[in-house]
Amino acid sequence: MTVRIYVPRDAAALALGAEKVAKAIAQEIAARGFDAEIVRNGSRGMFWLEPLVEVEVAGKRIGYGSVKANDVPDLFDAGMIDGGEHRLCLGEVEDLPFLKEQTRLTFARCGVTDPLSLGDYEAHGGLAGLRRAVSMTPVDIVKEITDSGLRGRGGAGFPTGIKWKTVLDAAGERKYIVCNADEGDSGTFADRMIMEGDPFVLIEGMAISGLATGATKGFVYTRSEYPHAIAVMTEAVGIARQAGILGPSVLGSGRAFDIEVRTGAGAYVCGEETALLNSLEGKRGIVRAKPPLPAHKGLFNCPTVINNVISLASVPVIMEKGAAFYRDFGMGRSRGTIPLQIAGNVRYGGLFETAFGLSLGDIVDRIGGGTATGRPVKAVQVGGPLGAYFPRALFDTPFDYESFAAKDGLIGHAGIVVFDDTADMLKQARFAMEFCAVESCGKCTPCRIGSTRGVETADKIAHGIEPEKNRALLADLCNTMKFGSLCALGGFTPYPVMSAMNHFPEDFSPAPLVEAAE
């Protein structure tokens, strides 16, 4: 029987040498005359073990990691093809604590299947949700998603079902589904992992969304920095179209839906839905004033659903298992699971999908293993470059939308970046303002000018120039940006700045400059 050896083609694994490992394994298979095939899967999300090579033995996946190309001959000598013992052997992958503790619903297939095998996808539960959806009315599909409690996983946390119902009820000759795959937050990689490791789940989710709202065309808008994701998604769309999952009659339902993959130029502001729409239309990516909302007048002035990758990729499991199953996970108004992306100065960086409700301290200290340097954790930034910095005093905060909002924070795309006690929080606050100044579309004054003045003011504080006065000025700038900006770029930049000032005041009181003697 042919032995399957899994070597990830995920961008993180490729960056760590997975391509060389795959070639080395192919050479050993040929040289030794083994009956084996290499499957290029996605990543499991345990990045400290990448490249993670898995061998299927008696229905179990035995892992080896992290593997370098020069380890391969020794691994074959040790009997890796039969799951043999070796210093890099991890045992059965599913039993690794980092994976075993997770609740993988959206990422159930990621790292498990061949991303471009539709047969693999169906064998692991794929298309069950879409098959159920084609037998339902649009109203019933929308109700199922509404009842599940699914909220937007892109950052705003808006109820997905309400957005879909608005588009369903809107009048329009044509409607669109736009997948926001412009994943630009630092420390985030969940969207990329889905597109590279399980693209059919996103395609299925978008097709269900189209059936639910009457939309016939969908766009996946991603960034040019994701060449591997773009290649996999483009190929997967072609496979789905050929199989009748997309096209004039979705799974023979008589209802049409098709998808096109579009690549943006990498502007951070195009993660904002209206700037994204402008970019999709071939215009400059600047924010539109609201109203009208995109659900009423979106892409090409038509009713448009705009959802994040993870929101749409969560739809198939809801349709397969039912709203009550999904709603049973989580806490409060935060239902279902959330893919935590643990990064920065952390021992075990990677993707951890779990129900809402774990404390921030549990995530950082137990699951993440503390800092990679072994030094104390000083701050954790949740929600990307616009997220607040939380000190250890707030590590008891449950990971859900309302709990973070109550502490002047935000979950965002669930990126978690860890900093040890060497971090200078004044420099981090300055970076937030600088980032906003560079990425601002320039349409509104509070964002465009406020961020530039913010950088200048932070520099004055750093140089000990009227620190008290400039700290007050920086706080005033943040207040203006928060309430006066057109979109979240300017409106959320105050979160990292003010949290740094409030929680780490000692970093904002540098010694005054001493003039050099003449």
N, C-alpha and C positions, 0 to 999 in steps of 0.2 A: 504494500500500500504506500502511496506517495506521502511523504512527510512534508508538512507545511511549516516553513520557517518565516516568521513575521519580522520584517525590518521596516520601521516607520519611514514615511516620506513626508511627514510633518516638517514645517519650516524650522522648528526648534531642534528637531533631531538632525536635520540636514546641516544646520549650523554647527553641530557638534560632531560631524563626520559620518552620518548615516549612509551617505552614498558610497563612501570608500568601504564601509563595513559590508554593504550589500554586494559590492563587486568582489570583495575578498571571499565572502560566503559562496558566491556563484563559482568562483575558481576552485574552491575546495570541493564543492559538490561534483564538479566536472572531473577533477583530478582523482577523486576517490570512487567515482562511479556510483554515487548514491542516488536512489530514487527519491528526489526531494524537489520542492518548488519554493520559490521565494514569493511571499505576498507582501506588497508594500502597503501597510495599513497606516492609519493615523496614529497620533500619540495618545497614550493613556493619560498624559498630563502630569506625570511624575518626572519633572525635568532634570532633577539631580541624578536620575538613572539613565538618561538618554545618552547615546542610542541604546534603547531597550530592545534586545532581541528575544523573541519568544518562539519556542518550539512546541508544536502540538503533539502530545504523547498520550495515547489512550483517552482522548477526549479532554485532556487537561492542557493548559498552557503553562509551560515552565519557562521562567524568565531568566535572562542573563544581562547584567548591566553594571555600570555603563561599559559598553564594548567599544574597543578601538580596533582598527583594521588589523594591527599586528597581534591582537589577541585571538584572532579567528583560527589559525592553525592549531593552537594549543587547545582551544575549545573543542575542535573536532577530534583531536587526540584523546580528549577526556570523555568523549562520547556524548557531546551536546545533542547530536541528532536523535539520541534516545533519552534525552533528559538527564544526562550524566552529571555527576558532581564536579564542581569546579569552584575556584575562589570567587568567580563572578556569578555563580548560581544563586538565584533569589528564591527558588522554590516555586510553588504555584502562584502565579501573579495575582489571581483573585483573592488570595489569602494575605497579601501584603496589607498591613494595618491602614496605610494611607488610602487604599482602594476599598478595603472591607468596611470601613466606617462610613463610606459615602452612600447617598441615596441617588443613584444614577437613573434619572428618568429621561431628561433631554439628551444626556451624553451616554445613554446605555450602550450604543454601538461604537462610540468613538474609541479608536484603538483596538477594537475587537474585529471589525470586518474590513474587507477590501473596499475602500471608499467608492470605487467605480464598478463594483459588482452588484447589479440589481438583484441577482439571485441571492447573494449574501444578505443584502438589505431585507429582502422579503423573508428569508429564513430566520431572521432575528426580529420579526414582528413588524417590519416596514410595510407600508401601504394599508394596514388594517384600518387606520383612522380615516384615510381617504375613501376607502371602500364603503365605510359606514356613512361618510359625508355625502357621497353621491346618491344615497338612498333617502336622504333627508331634505327638507325644505330649507331655504336660506334662513328663514326665521328661527327654525329649530337649531340650526348650527350655531347661529349667533347666541341663542339662549344657552347652549351647552358651554360655550366659551365664557359667557357672562357669569354663569353659575359656578364655574370653576374658580373664579376669583383671580384669574391670570391678569397681572398688571405688566405694563411695559418694562422690559428688562434693560432698556437703553439708558435709563437714568431718571426719567420723570415719574415713572411708576403709575402712569395713567391707565385706568381699567381698559383692557383690550376689547372686551365685549361692547362697551359703550362706543368706542371708536368705530368698530365694525357696524354697529346698528345705525350710527349716524350716516355712514356711507351707504348702507343698504337702503335707508329711507330717503337719501338725497336723490333729487331728479338729475338725470344726466344721460346723454346718449351713449357715453362711454365712461367706464370707471377703471381705476388703476390700483394695483398693489405695488408699493415701493418698499423694498427691504433695505433698511439703513444698515449697511455693512461697512460704514466708514469708521472703523474702530481706531480712533486716534488717541485715546487716553493712555497715559503712561501706565505700565503695569497691567495692561489688559490684553487678553489673547483668546478669549472664549469664542468670539465670532470666527476668528481665523481657524481655530481648532475644528469647529463644526464644518466650515467650508472645505477644509482640507481633509478632514477625517470622516465626515458623514454628510456629504452634500445632499443626498436624497431626502434627508429629514427636513431640510430647509425647503427644498422643492415641493415636498408633500405639504408642508405647512402653508406655503404660499398658494398652492392649488386649492387647499381647503378654504383659505381666506377669499380666494376668487369666487368659489362656489357660494360662499356665505354672503357676499356683498354684491354679486352681479358683475364683478370686474372680470375683464377678459384678457388683460395684459398685465404682466408683472415685470418689474425691473429690480435686479440686485445691483445696488450702487456700492461699490467698494473702492479702496484706495490703491494707487499705483504701487505702493510699497508692499503689496501682497501678491507678487507674481505667481506663487505656487497656488494660492487660493483661487486666483482668477482662472488659472489653467484647469484646475480640478472642477470648479463650478461650471466652466464653459463646456467641458467634456460631459459632465453629468447631465446638464440640460439637454445636450444632444441625445444622450442615451435615453433619457426620460421621454423625449419627444418621439423617438423611434418606437418606444414601447407603448405609446398611446397614453402615457400619464399626463403629458402636455399635448396641446394641439386643438383641433376643432371639436373634439369630443373626448373629454377627460374620462378615461376608463370606460368609454362607450356610453357615457351619460347623455350625450347630445349637447352638453354645455362646454363652451370653449374656454381655454385658458392657456396662455403661453408665457414664457419668461425670456428675458434678455439680460445678459450681464454687461454692466457698464462700469468703466473705470474713471474715477475722478483724478484730479491732479495733486491731491494730498493736502488740501487746505483744511485745517482743523475745524474751521467754522462751518464747513459743509457737513459736519455731523449734526448741525442744527437743521431741522426738517425743511424749513422754507429755503434756506441757502442751498440745501441739497437739491431741492426741486429746481431752483434756478440753474444750477450746474447741469442737471439732467436735461434741461431744455436748451443747453448750449450757451447759457448766459453766464455772466460773472457771478460767482458764488457769494452773494450778499443776502442778508436777512430781509425777509418781507415783513411788513407791518401786518398785524392781525387785529380785527378780522379783515377779510374772510379767513376762516380756518381751512386747512388743506382738505379736511373731510368734506367740505362743501365746494371749494374751488382750489384744487391742488395742482397736480401735473397737467399742463396744457389747459388749465382752467376747468378741469373736470374733477368730480369727487374722487378722493384718493385716500387709501389707507396707507399710513407710513408706520411700519413697525420695525423694531430692531431684530437682528438675526435670532437671538435667543428667544424672543417673544414668539416668533413664527415657528422656530424649531421645537417649541414646547407644545404647539397645537396638536401634532399627531398623537402624542401619548394621551392627551385629554380626550380626543375623539375616539381613541381605541378603548380606553379604560373607563371613560365617563367623568363627568364634572366632579362628582362626589369623591372619587378616588384621588384626584389631584388636590381638591380643596382640603382633604384630610391632612395634608402636610402643611407645616408653617405655623404662624401665630398671628393673632389680631387680624388686621386687614392685609397682611402679607402672606399670601397662600402659595402653596407649591414649593418648588425647590429653586435655589439660586446657585449658579456656578461661581464660587469664590475663586478669584485669581490672585494667588499669594505670590508676591514678588518683592524685590528690593533686597535689603540686607537680611536675608532669612535662610535658615538651614534647609528647609524642605519647600522649595518654591514650586508651584504648579497649580493645577486646577482641581478644586475640591467641590463637588456638587452635593449640596445638603439642603434640608428643609430650613426655612427661616427660623431664627431663634437662638442659634449658638451665640455665646458672648464673644465680644471682640478679643478678650484675653485668651479664651479657649482656642480661638482660631490661630492667634499669633504664637502663643506659648506652647500649646500642646500639639496642634496639627502642623503648624509651621516650624516648630522646634526652636523658637527663639532666633536670635541673630546668627548669621553665618560666621561672624567675627568672634562670637562668644561674649561680646560686651553687652551691657544692659540695653534693653529696648528703651529708646527715648520717646519716639513718636511713631504713630502709624497714620498714614494718609489713606483715607478710603474715598473712592469715587473719582479717581483720576487727578489731573493737575488742578482741577477746580474744587477738589474735595477738601474737607477740613482735616487738620492735624489733631489727632486724639492722643493725649498723654496717658500714662498708665492709670491715672486716677479715674479715667473713663472706660477702662477695659471691661467693666461689668455691663456695658451697654449691649443689649441684645441686637443681633444683626437683623433688623427689619426697618422698613421705611419710616414708620412713625417714631420709633425709639431714637433713630439717628437724627431725625428732624428736631426732636425735642431737645437734643444736645447741640443744636446748631451745626449739624453735619448732614451729609447726604450719602446714600449708598451708590448712586450713579450706576455705573456698569459693573459694580462689585469688584473693582480692582483694589487690592490691599497692598500698599507699599510700606515696608518696614524700614525704620532708621534707628541706628544705635546712638549711644550717648555722645558721639563725636559730631553729630549733625548740628549745624549752626542754623537756627530757625529764622533768624533775620535774613540770612542768605536765601532760605527757602521762600520766605515771604516776597523777597525781591524777585526771585525767579518766577513766582506766580504773576506778578505785575508785568515782568518782561515777556513772559509767554503770551499774555493777553495782548500786549502791545504789538508783538510780532504777528499774531494770528488774527487780530481784529479785522473784520471786513471793512471797517471804517465808516459804516453808515451812520452810527449814532455817536454823539459827542462824549457821553459819559465813559464809554468803553474805549474809544479811540484816544481821547486826550487824557482821561482819568488814569489809564494804565501807564501812560508815558510819565505823567506827573508822579505816579506811584513809585516808579523806578527811581526817579530823582530824589524823592522824599526818603525812600529807604536808604539811598546812598548817603544822604545827609545824616541820618540816624547812625549809620555805620561809622561815619567820620566824627561823631560826637558833636555835630553842629546843632545847637539848640534842640537837644533830644526830646525834651518834654513837649515843646511846641510842635515839633515834626511828628511825634507820635500821635498827637491830637489831629494834626493835618491828615496823616495817613488814615486814621479812623474815619474822618470826615469824607475823604475821597472814597473810601469803601462804601459808606452809606449812600453817597451819590450814585456810585456805580451799581449798587445792589438794587436800588429802586428806580433808577433812571435809564438803565440799559434796555435795548430792544430785545435781546435774547440772553440765554444762559451764559454765554461766554463772558460778557461784562458783568452780568448779574450774579454769577457764582464765583468770580475771581476773589471777591471779598472773603469767601469762606476760608481758604487757606491762609490768607493774610491776617484776618482777625483772630482765627484760632491760634495761630502762631504767637500773635501779640498777647492774647489773653492767657494762654496756657504756659508760655515760656517767656515771661517778661524779662527774665535775667539776660536773655540773648538780645534784647532791645535796649540795653543800657550799657553800651560799650564805653570805655574810658574816653574822655574828651581828647581831642588832638592837642598835642603840645608843640607849639611853634619852635622850630629849630633856631638855636642861637645864631646871631649874625657873626 
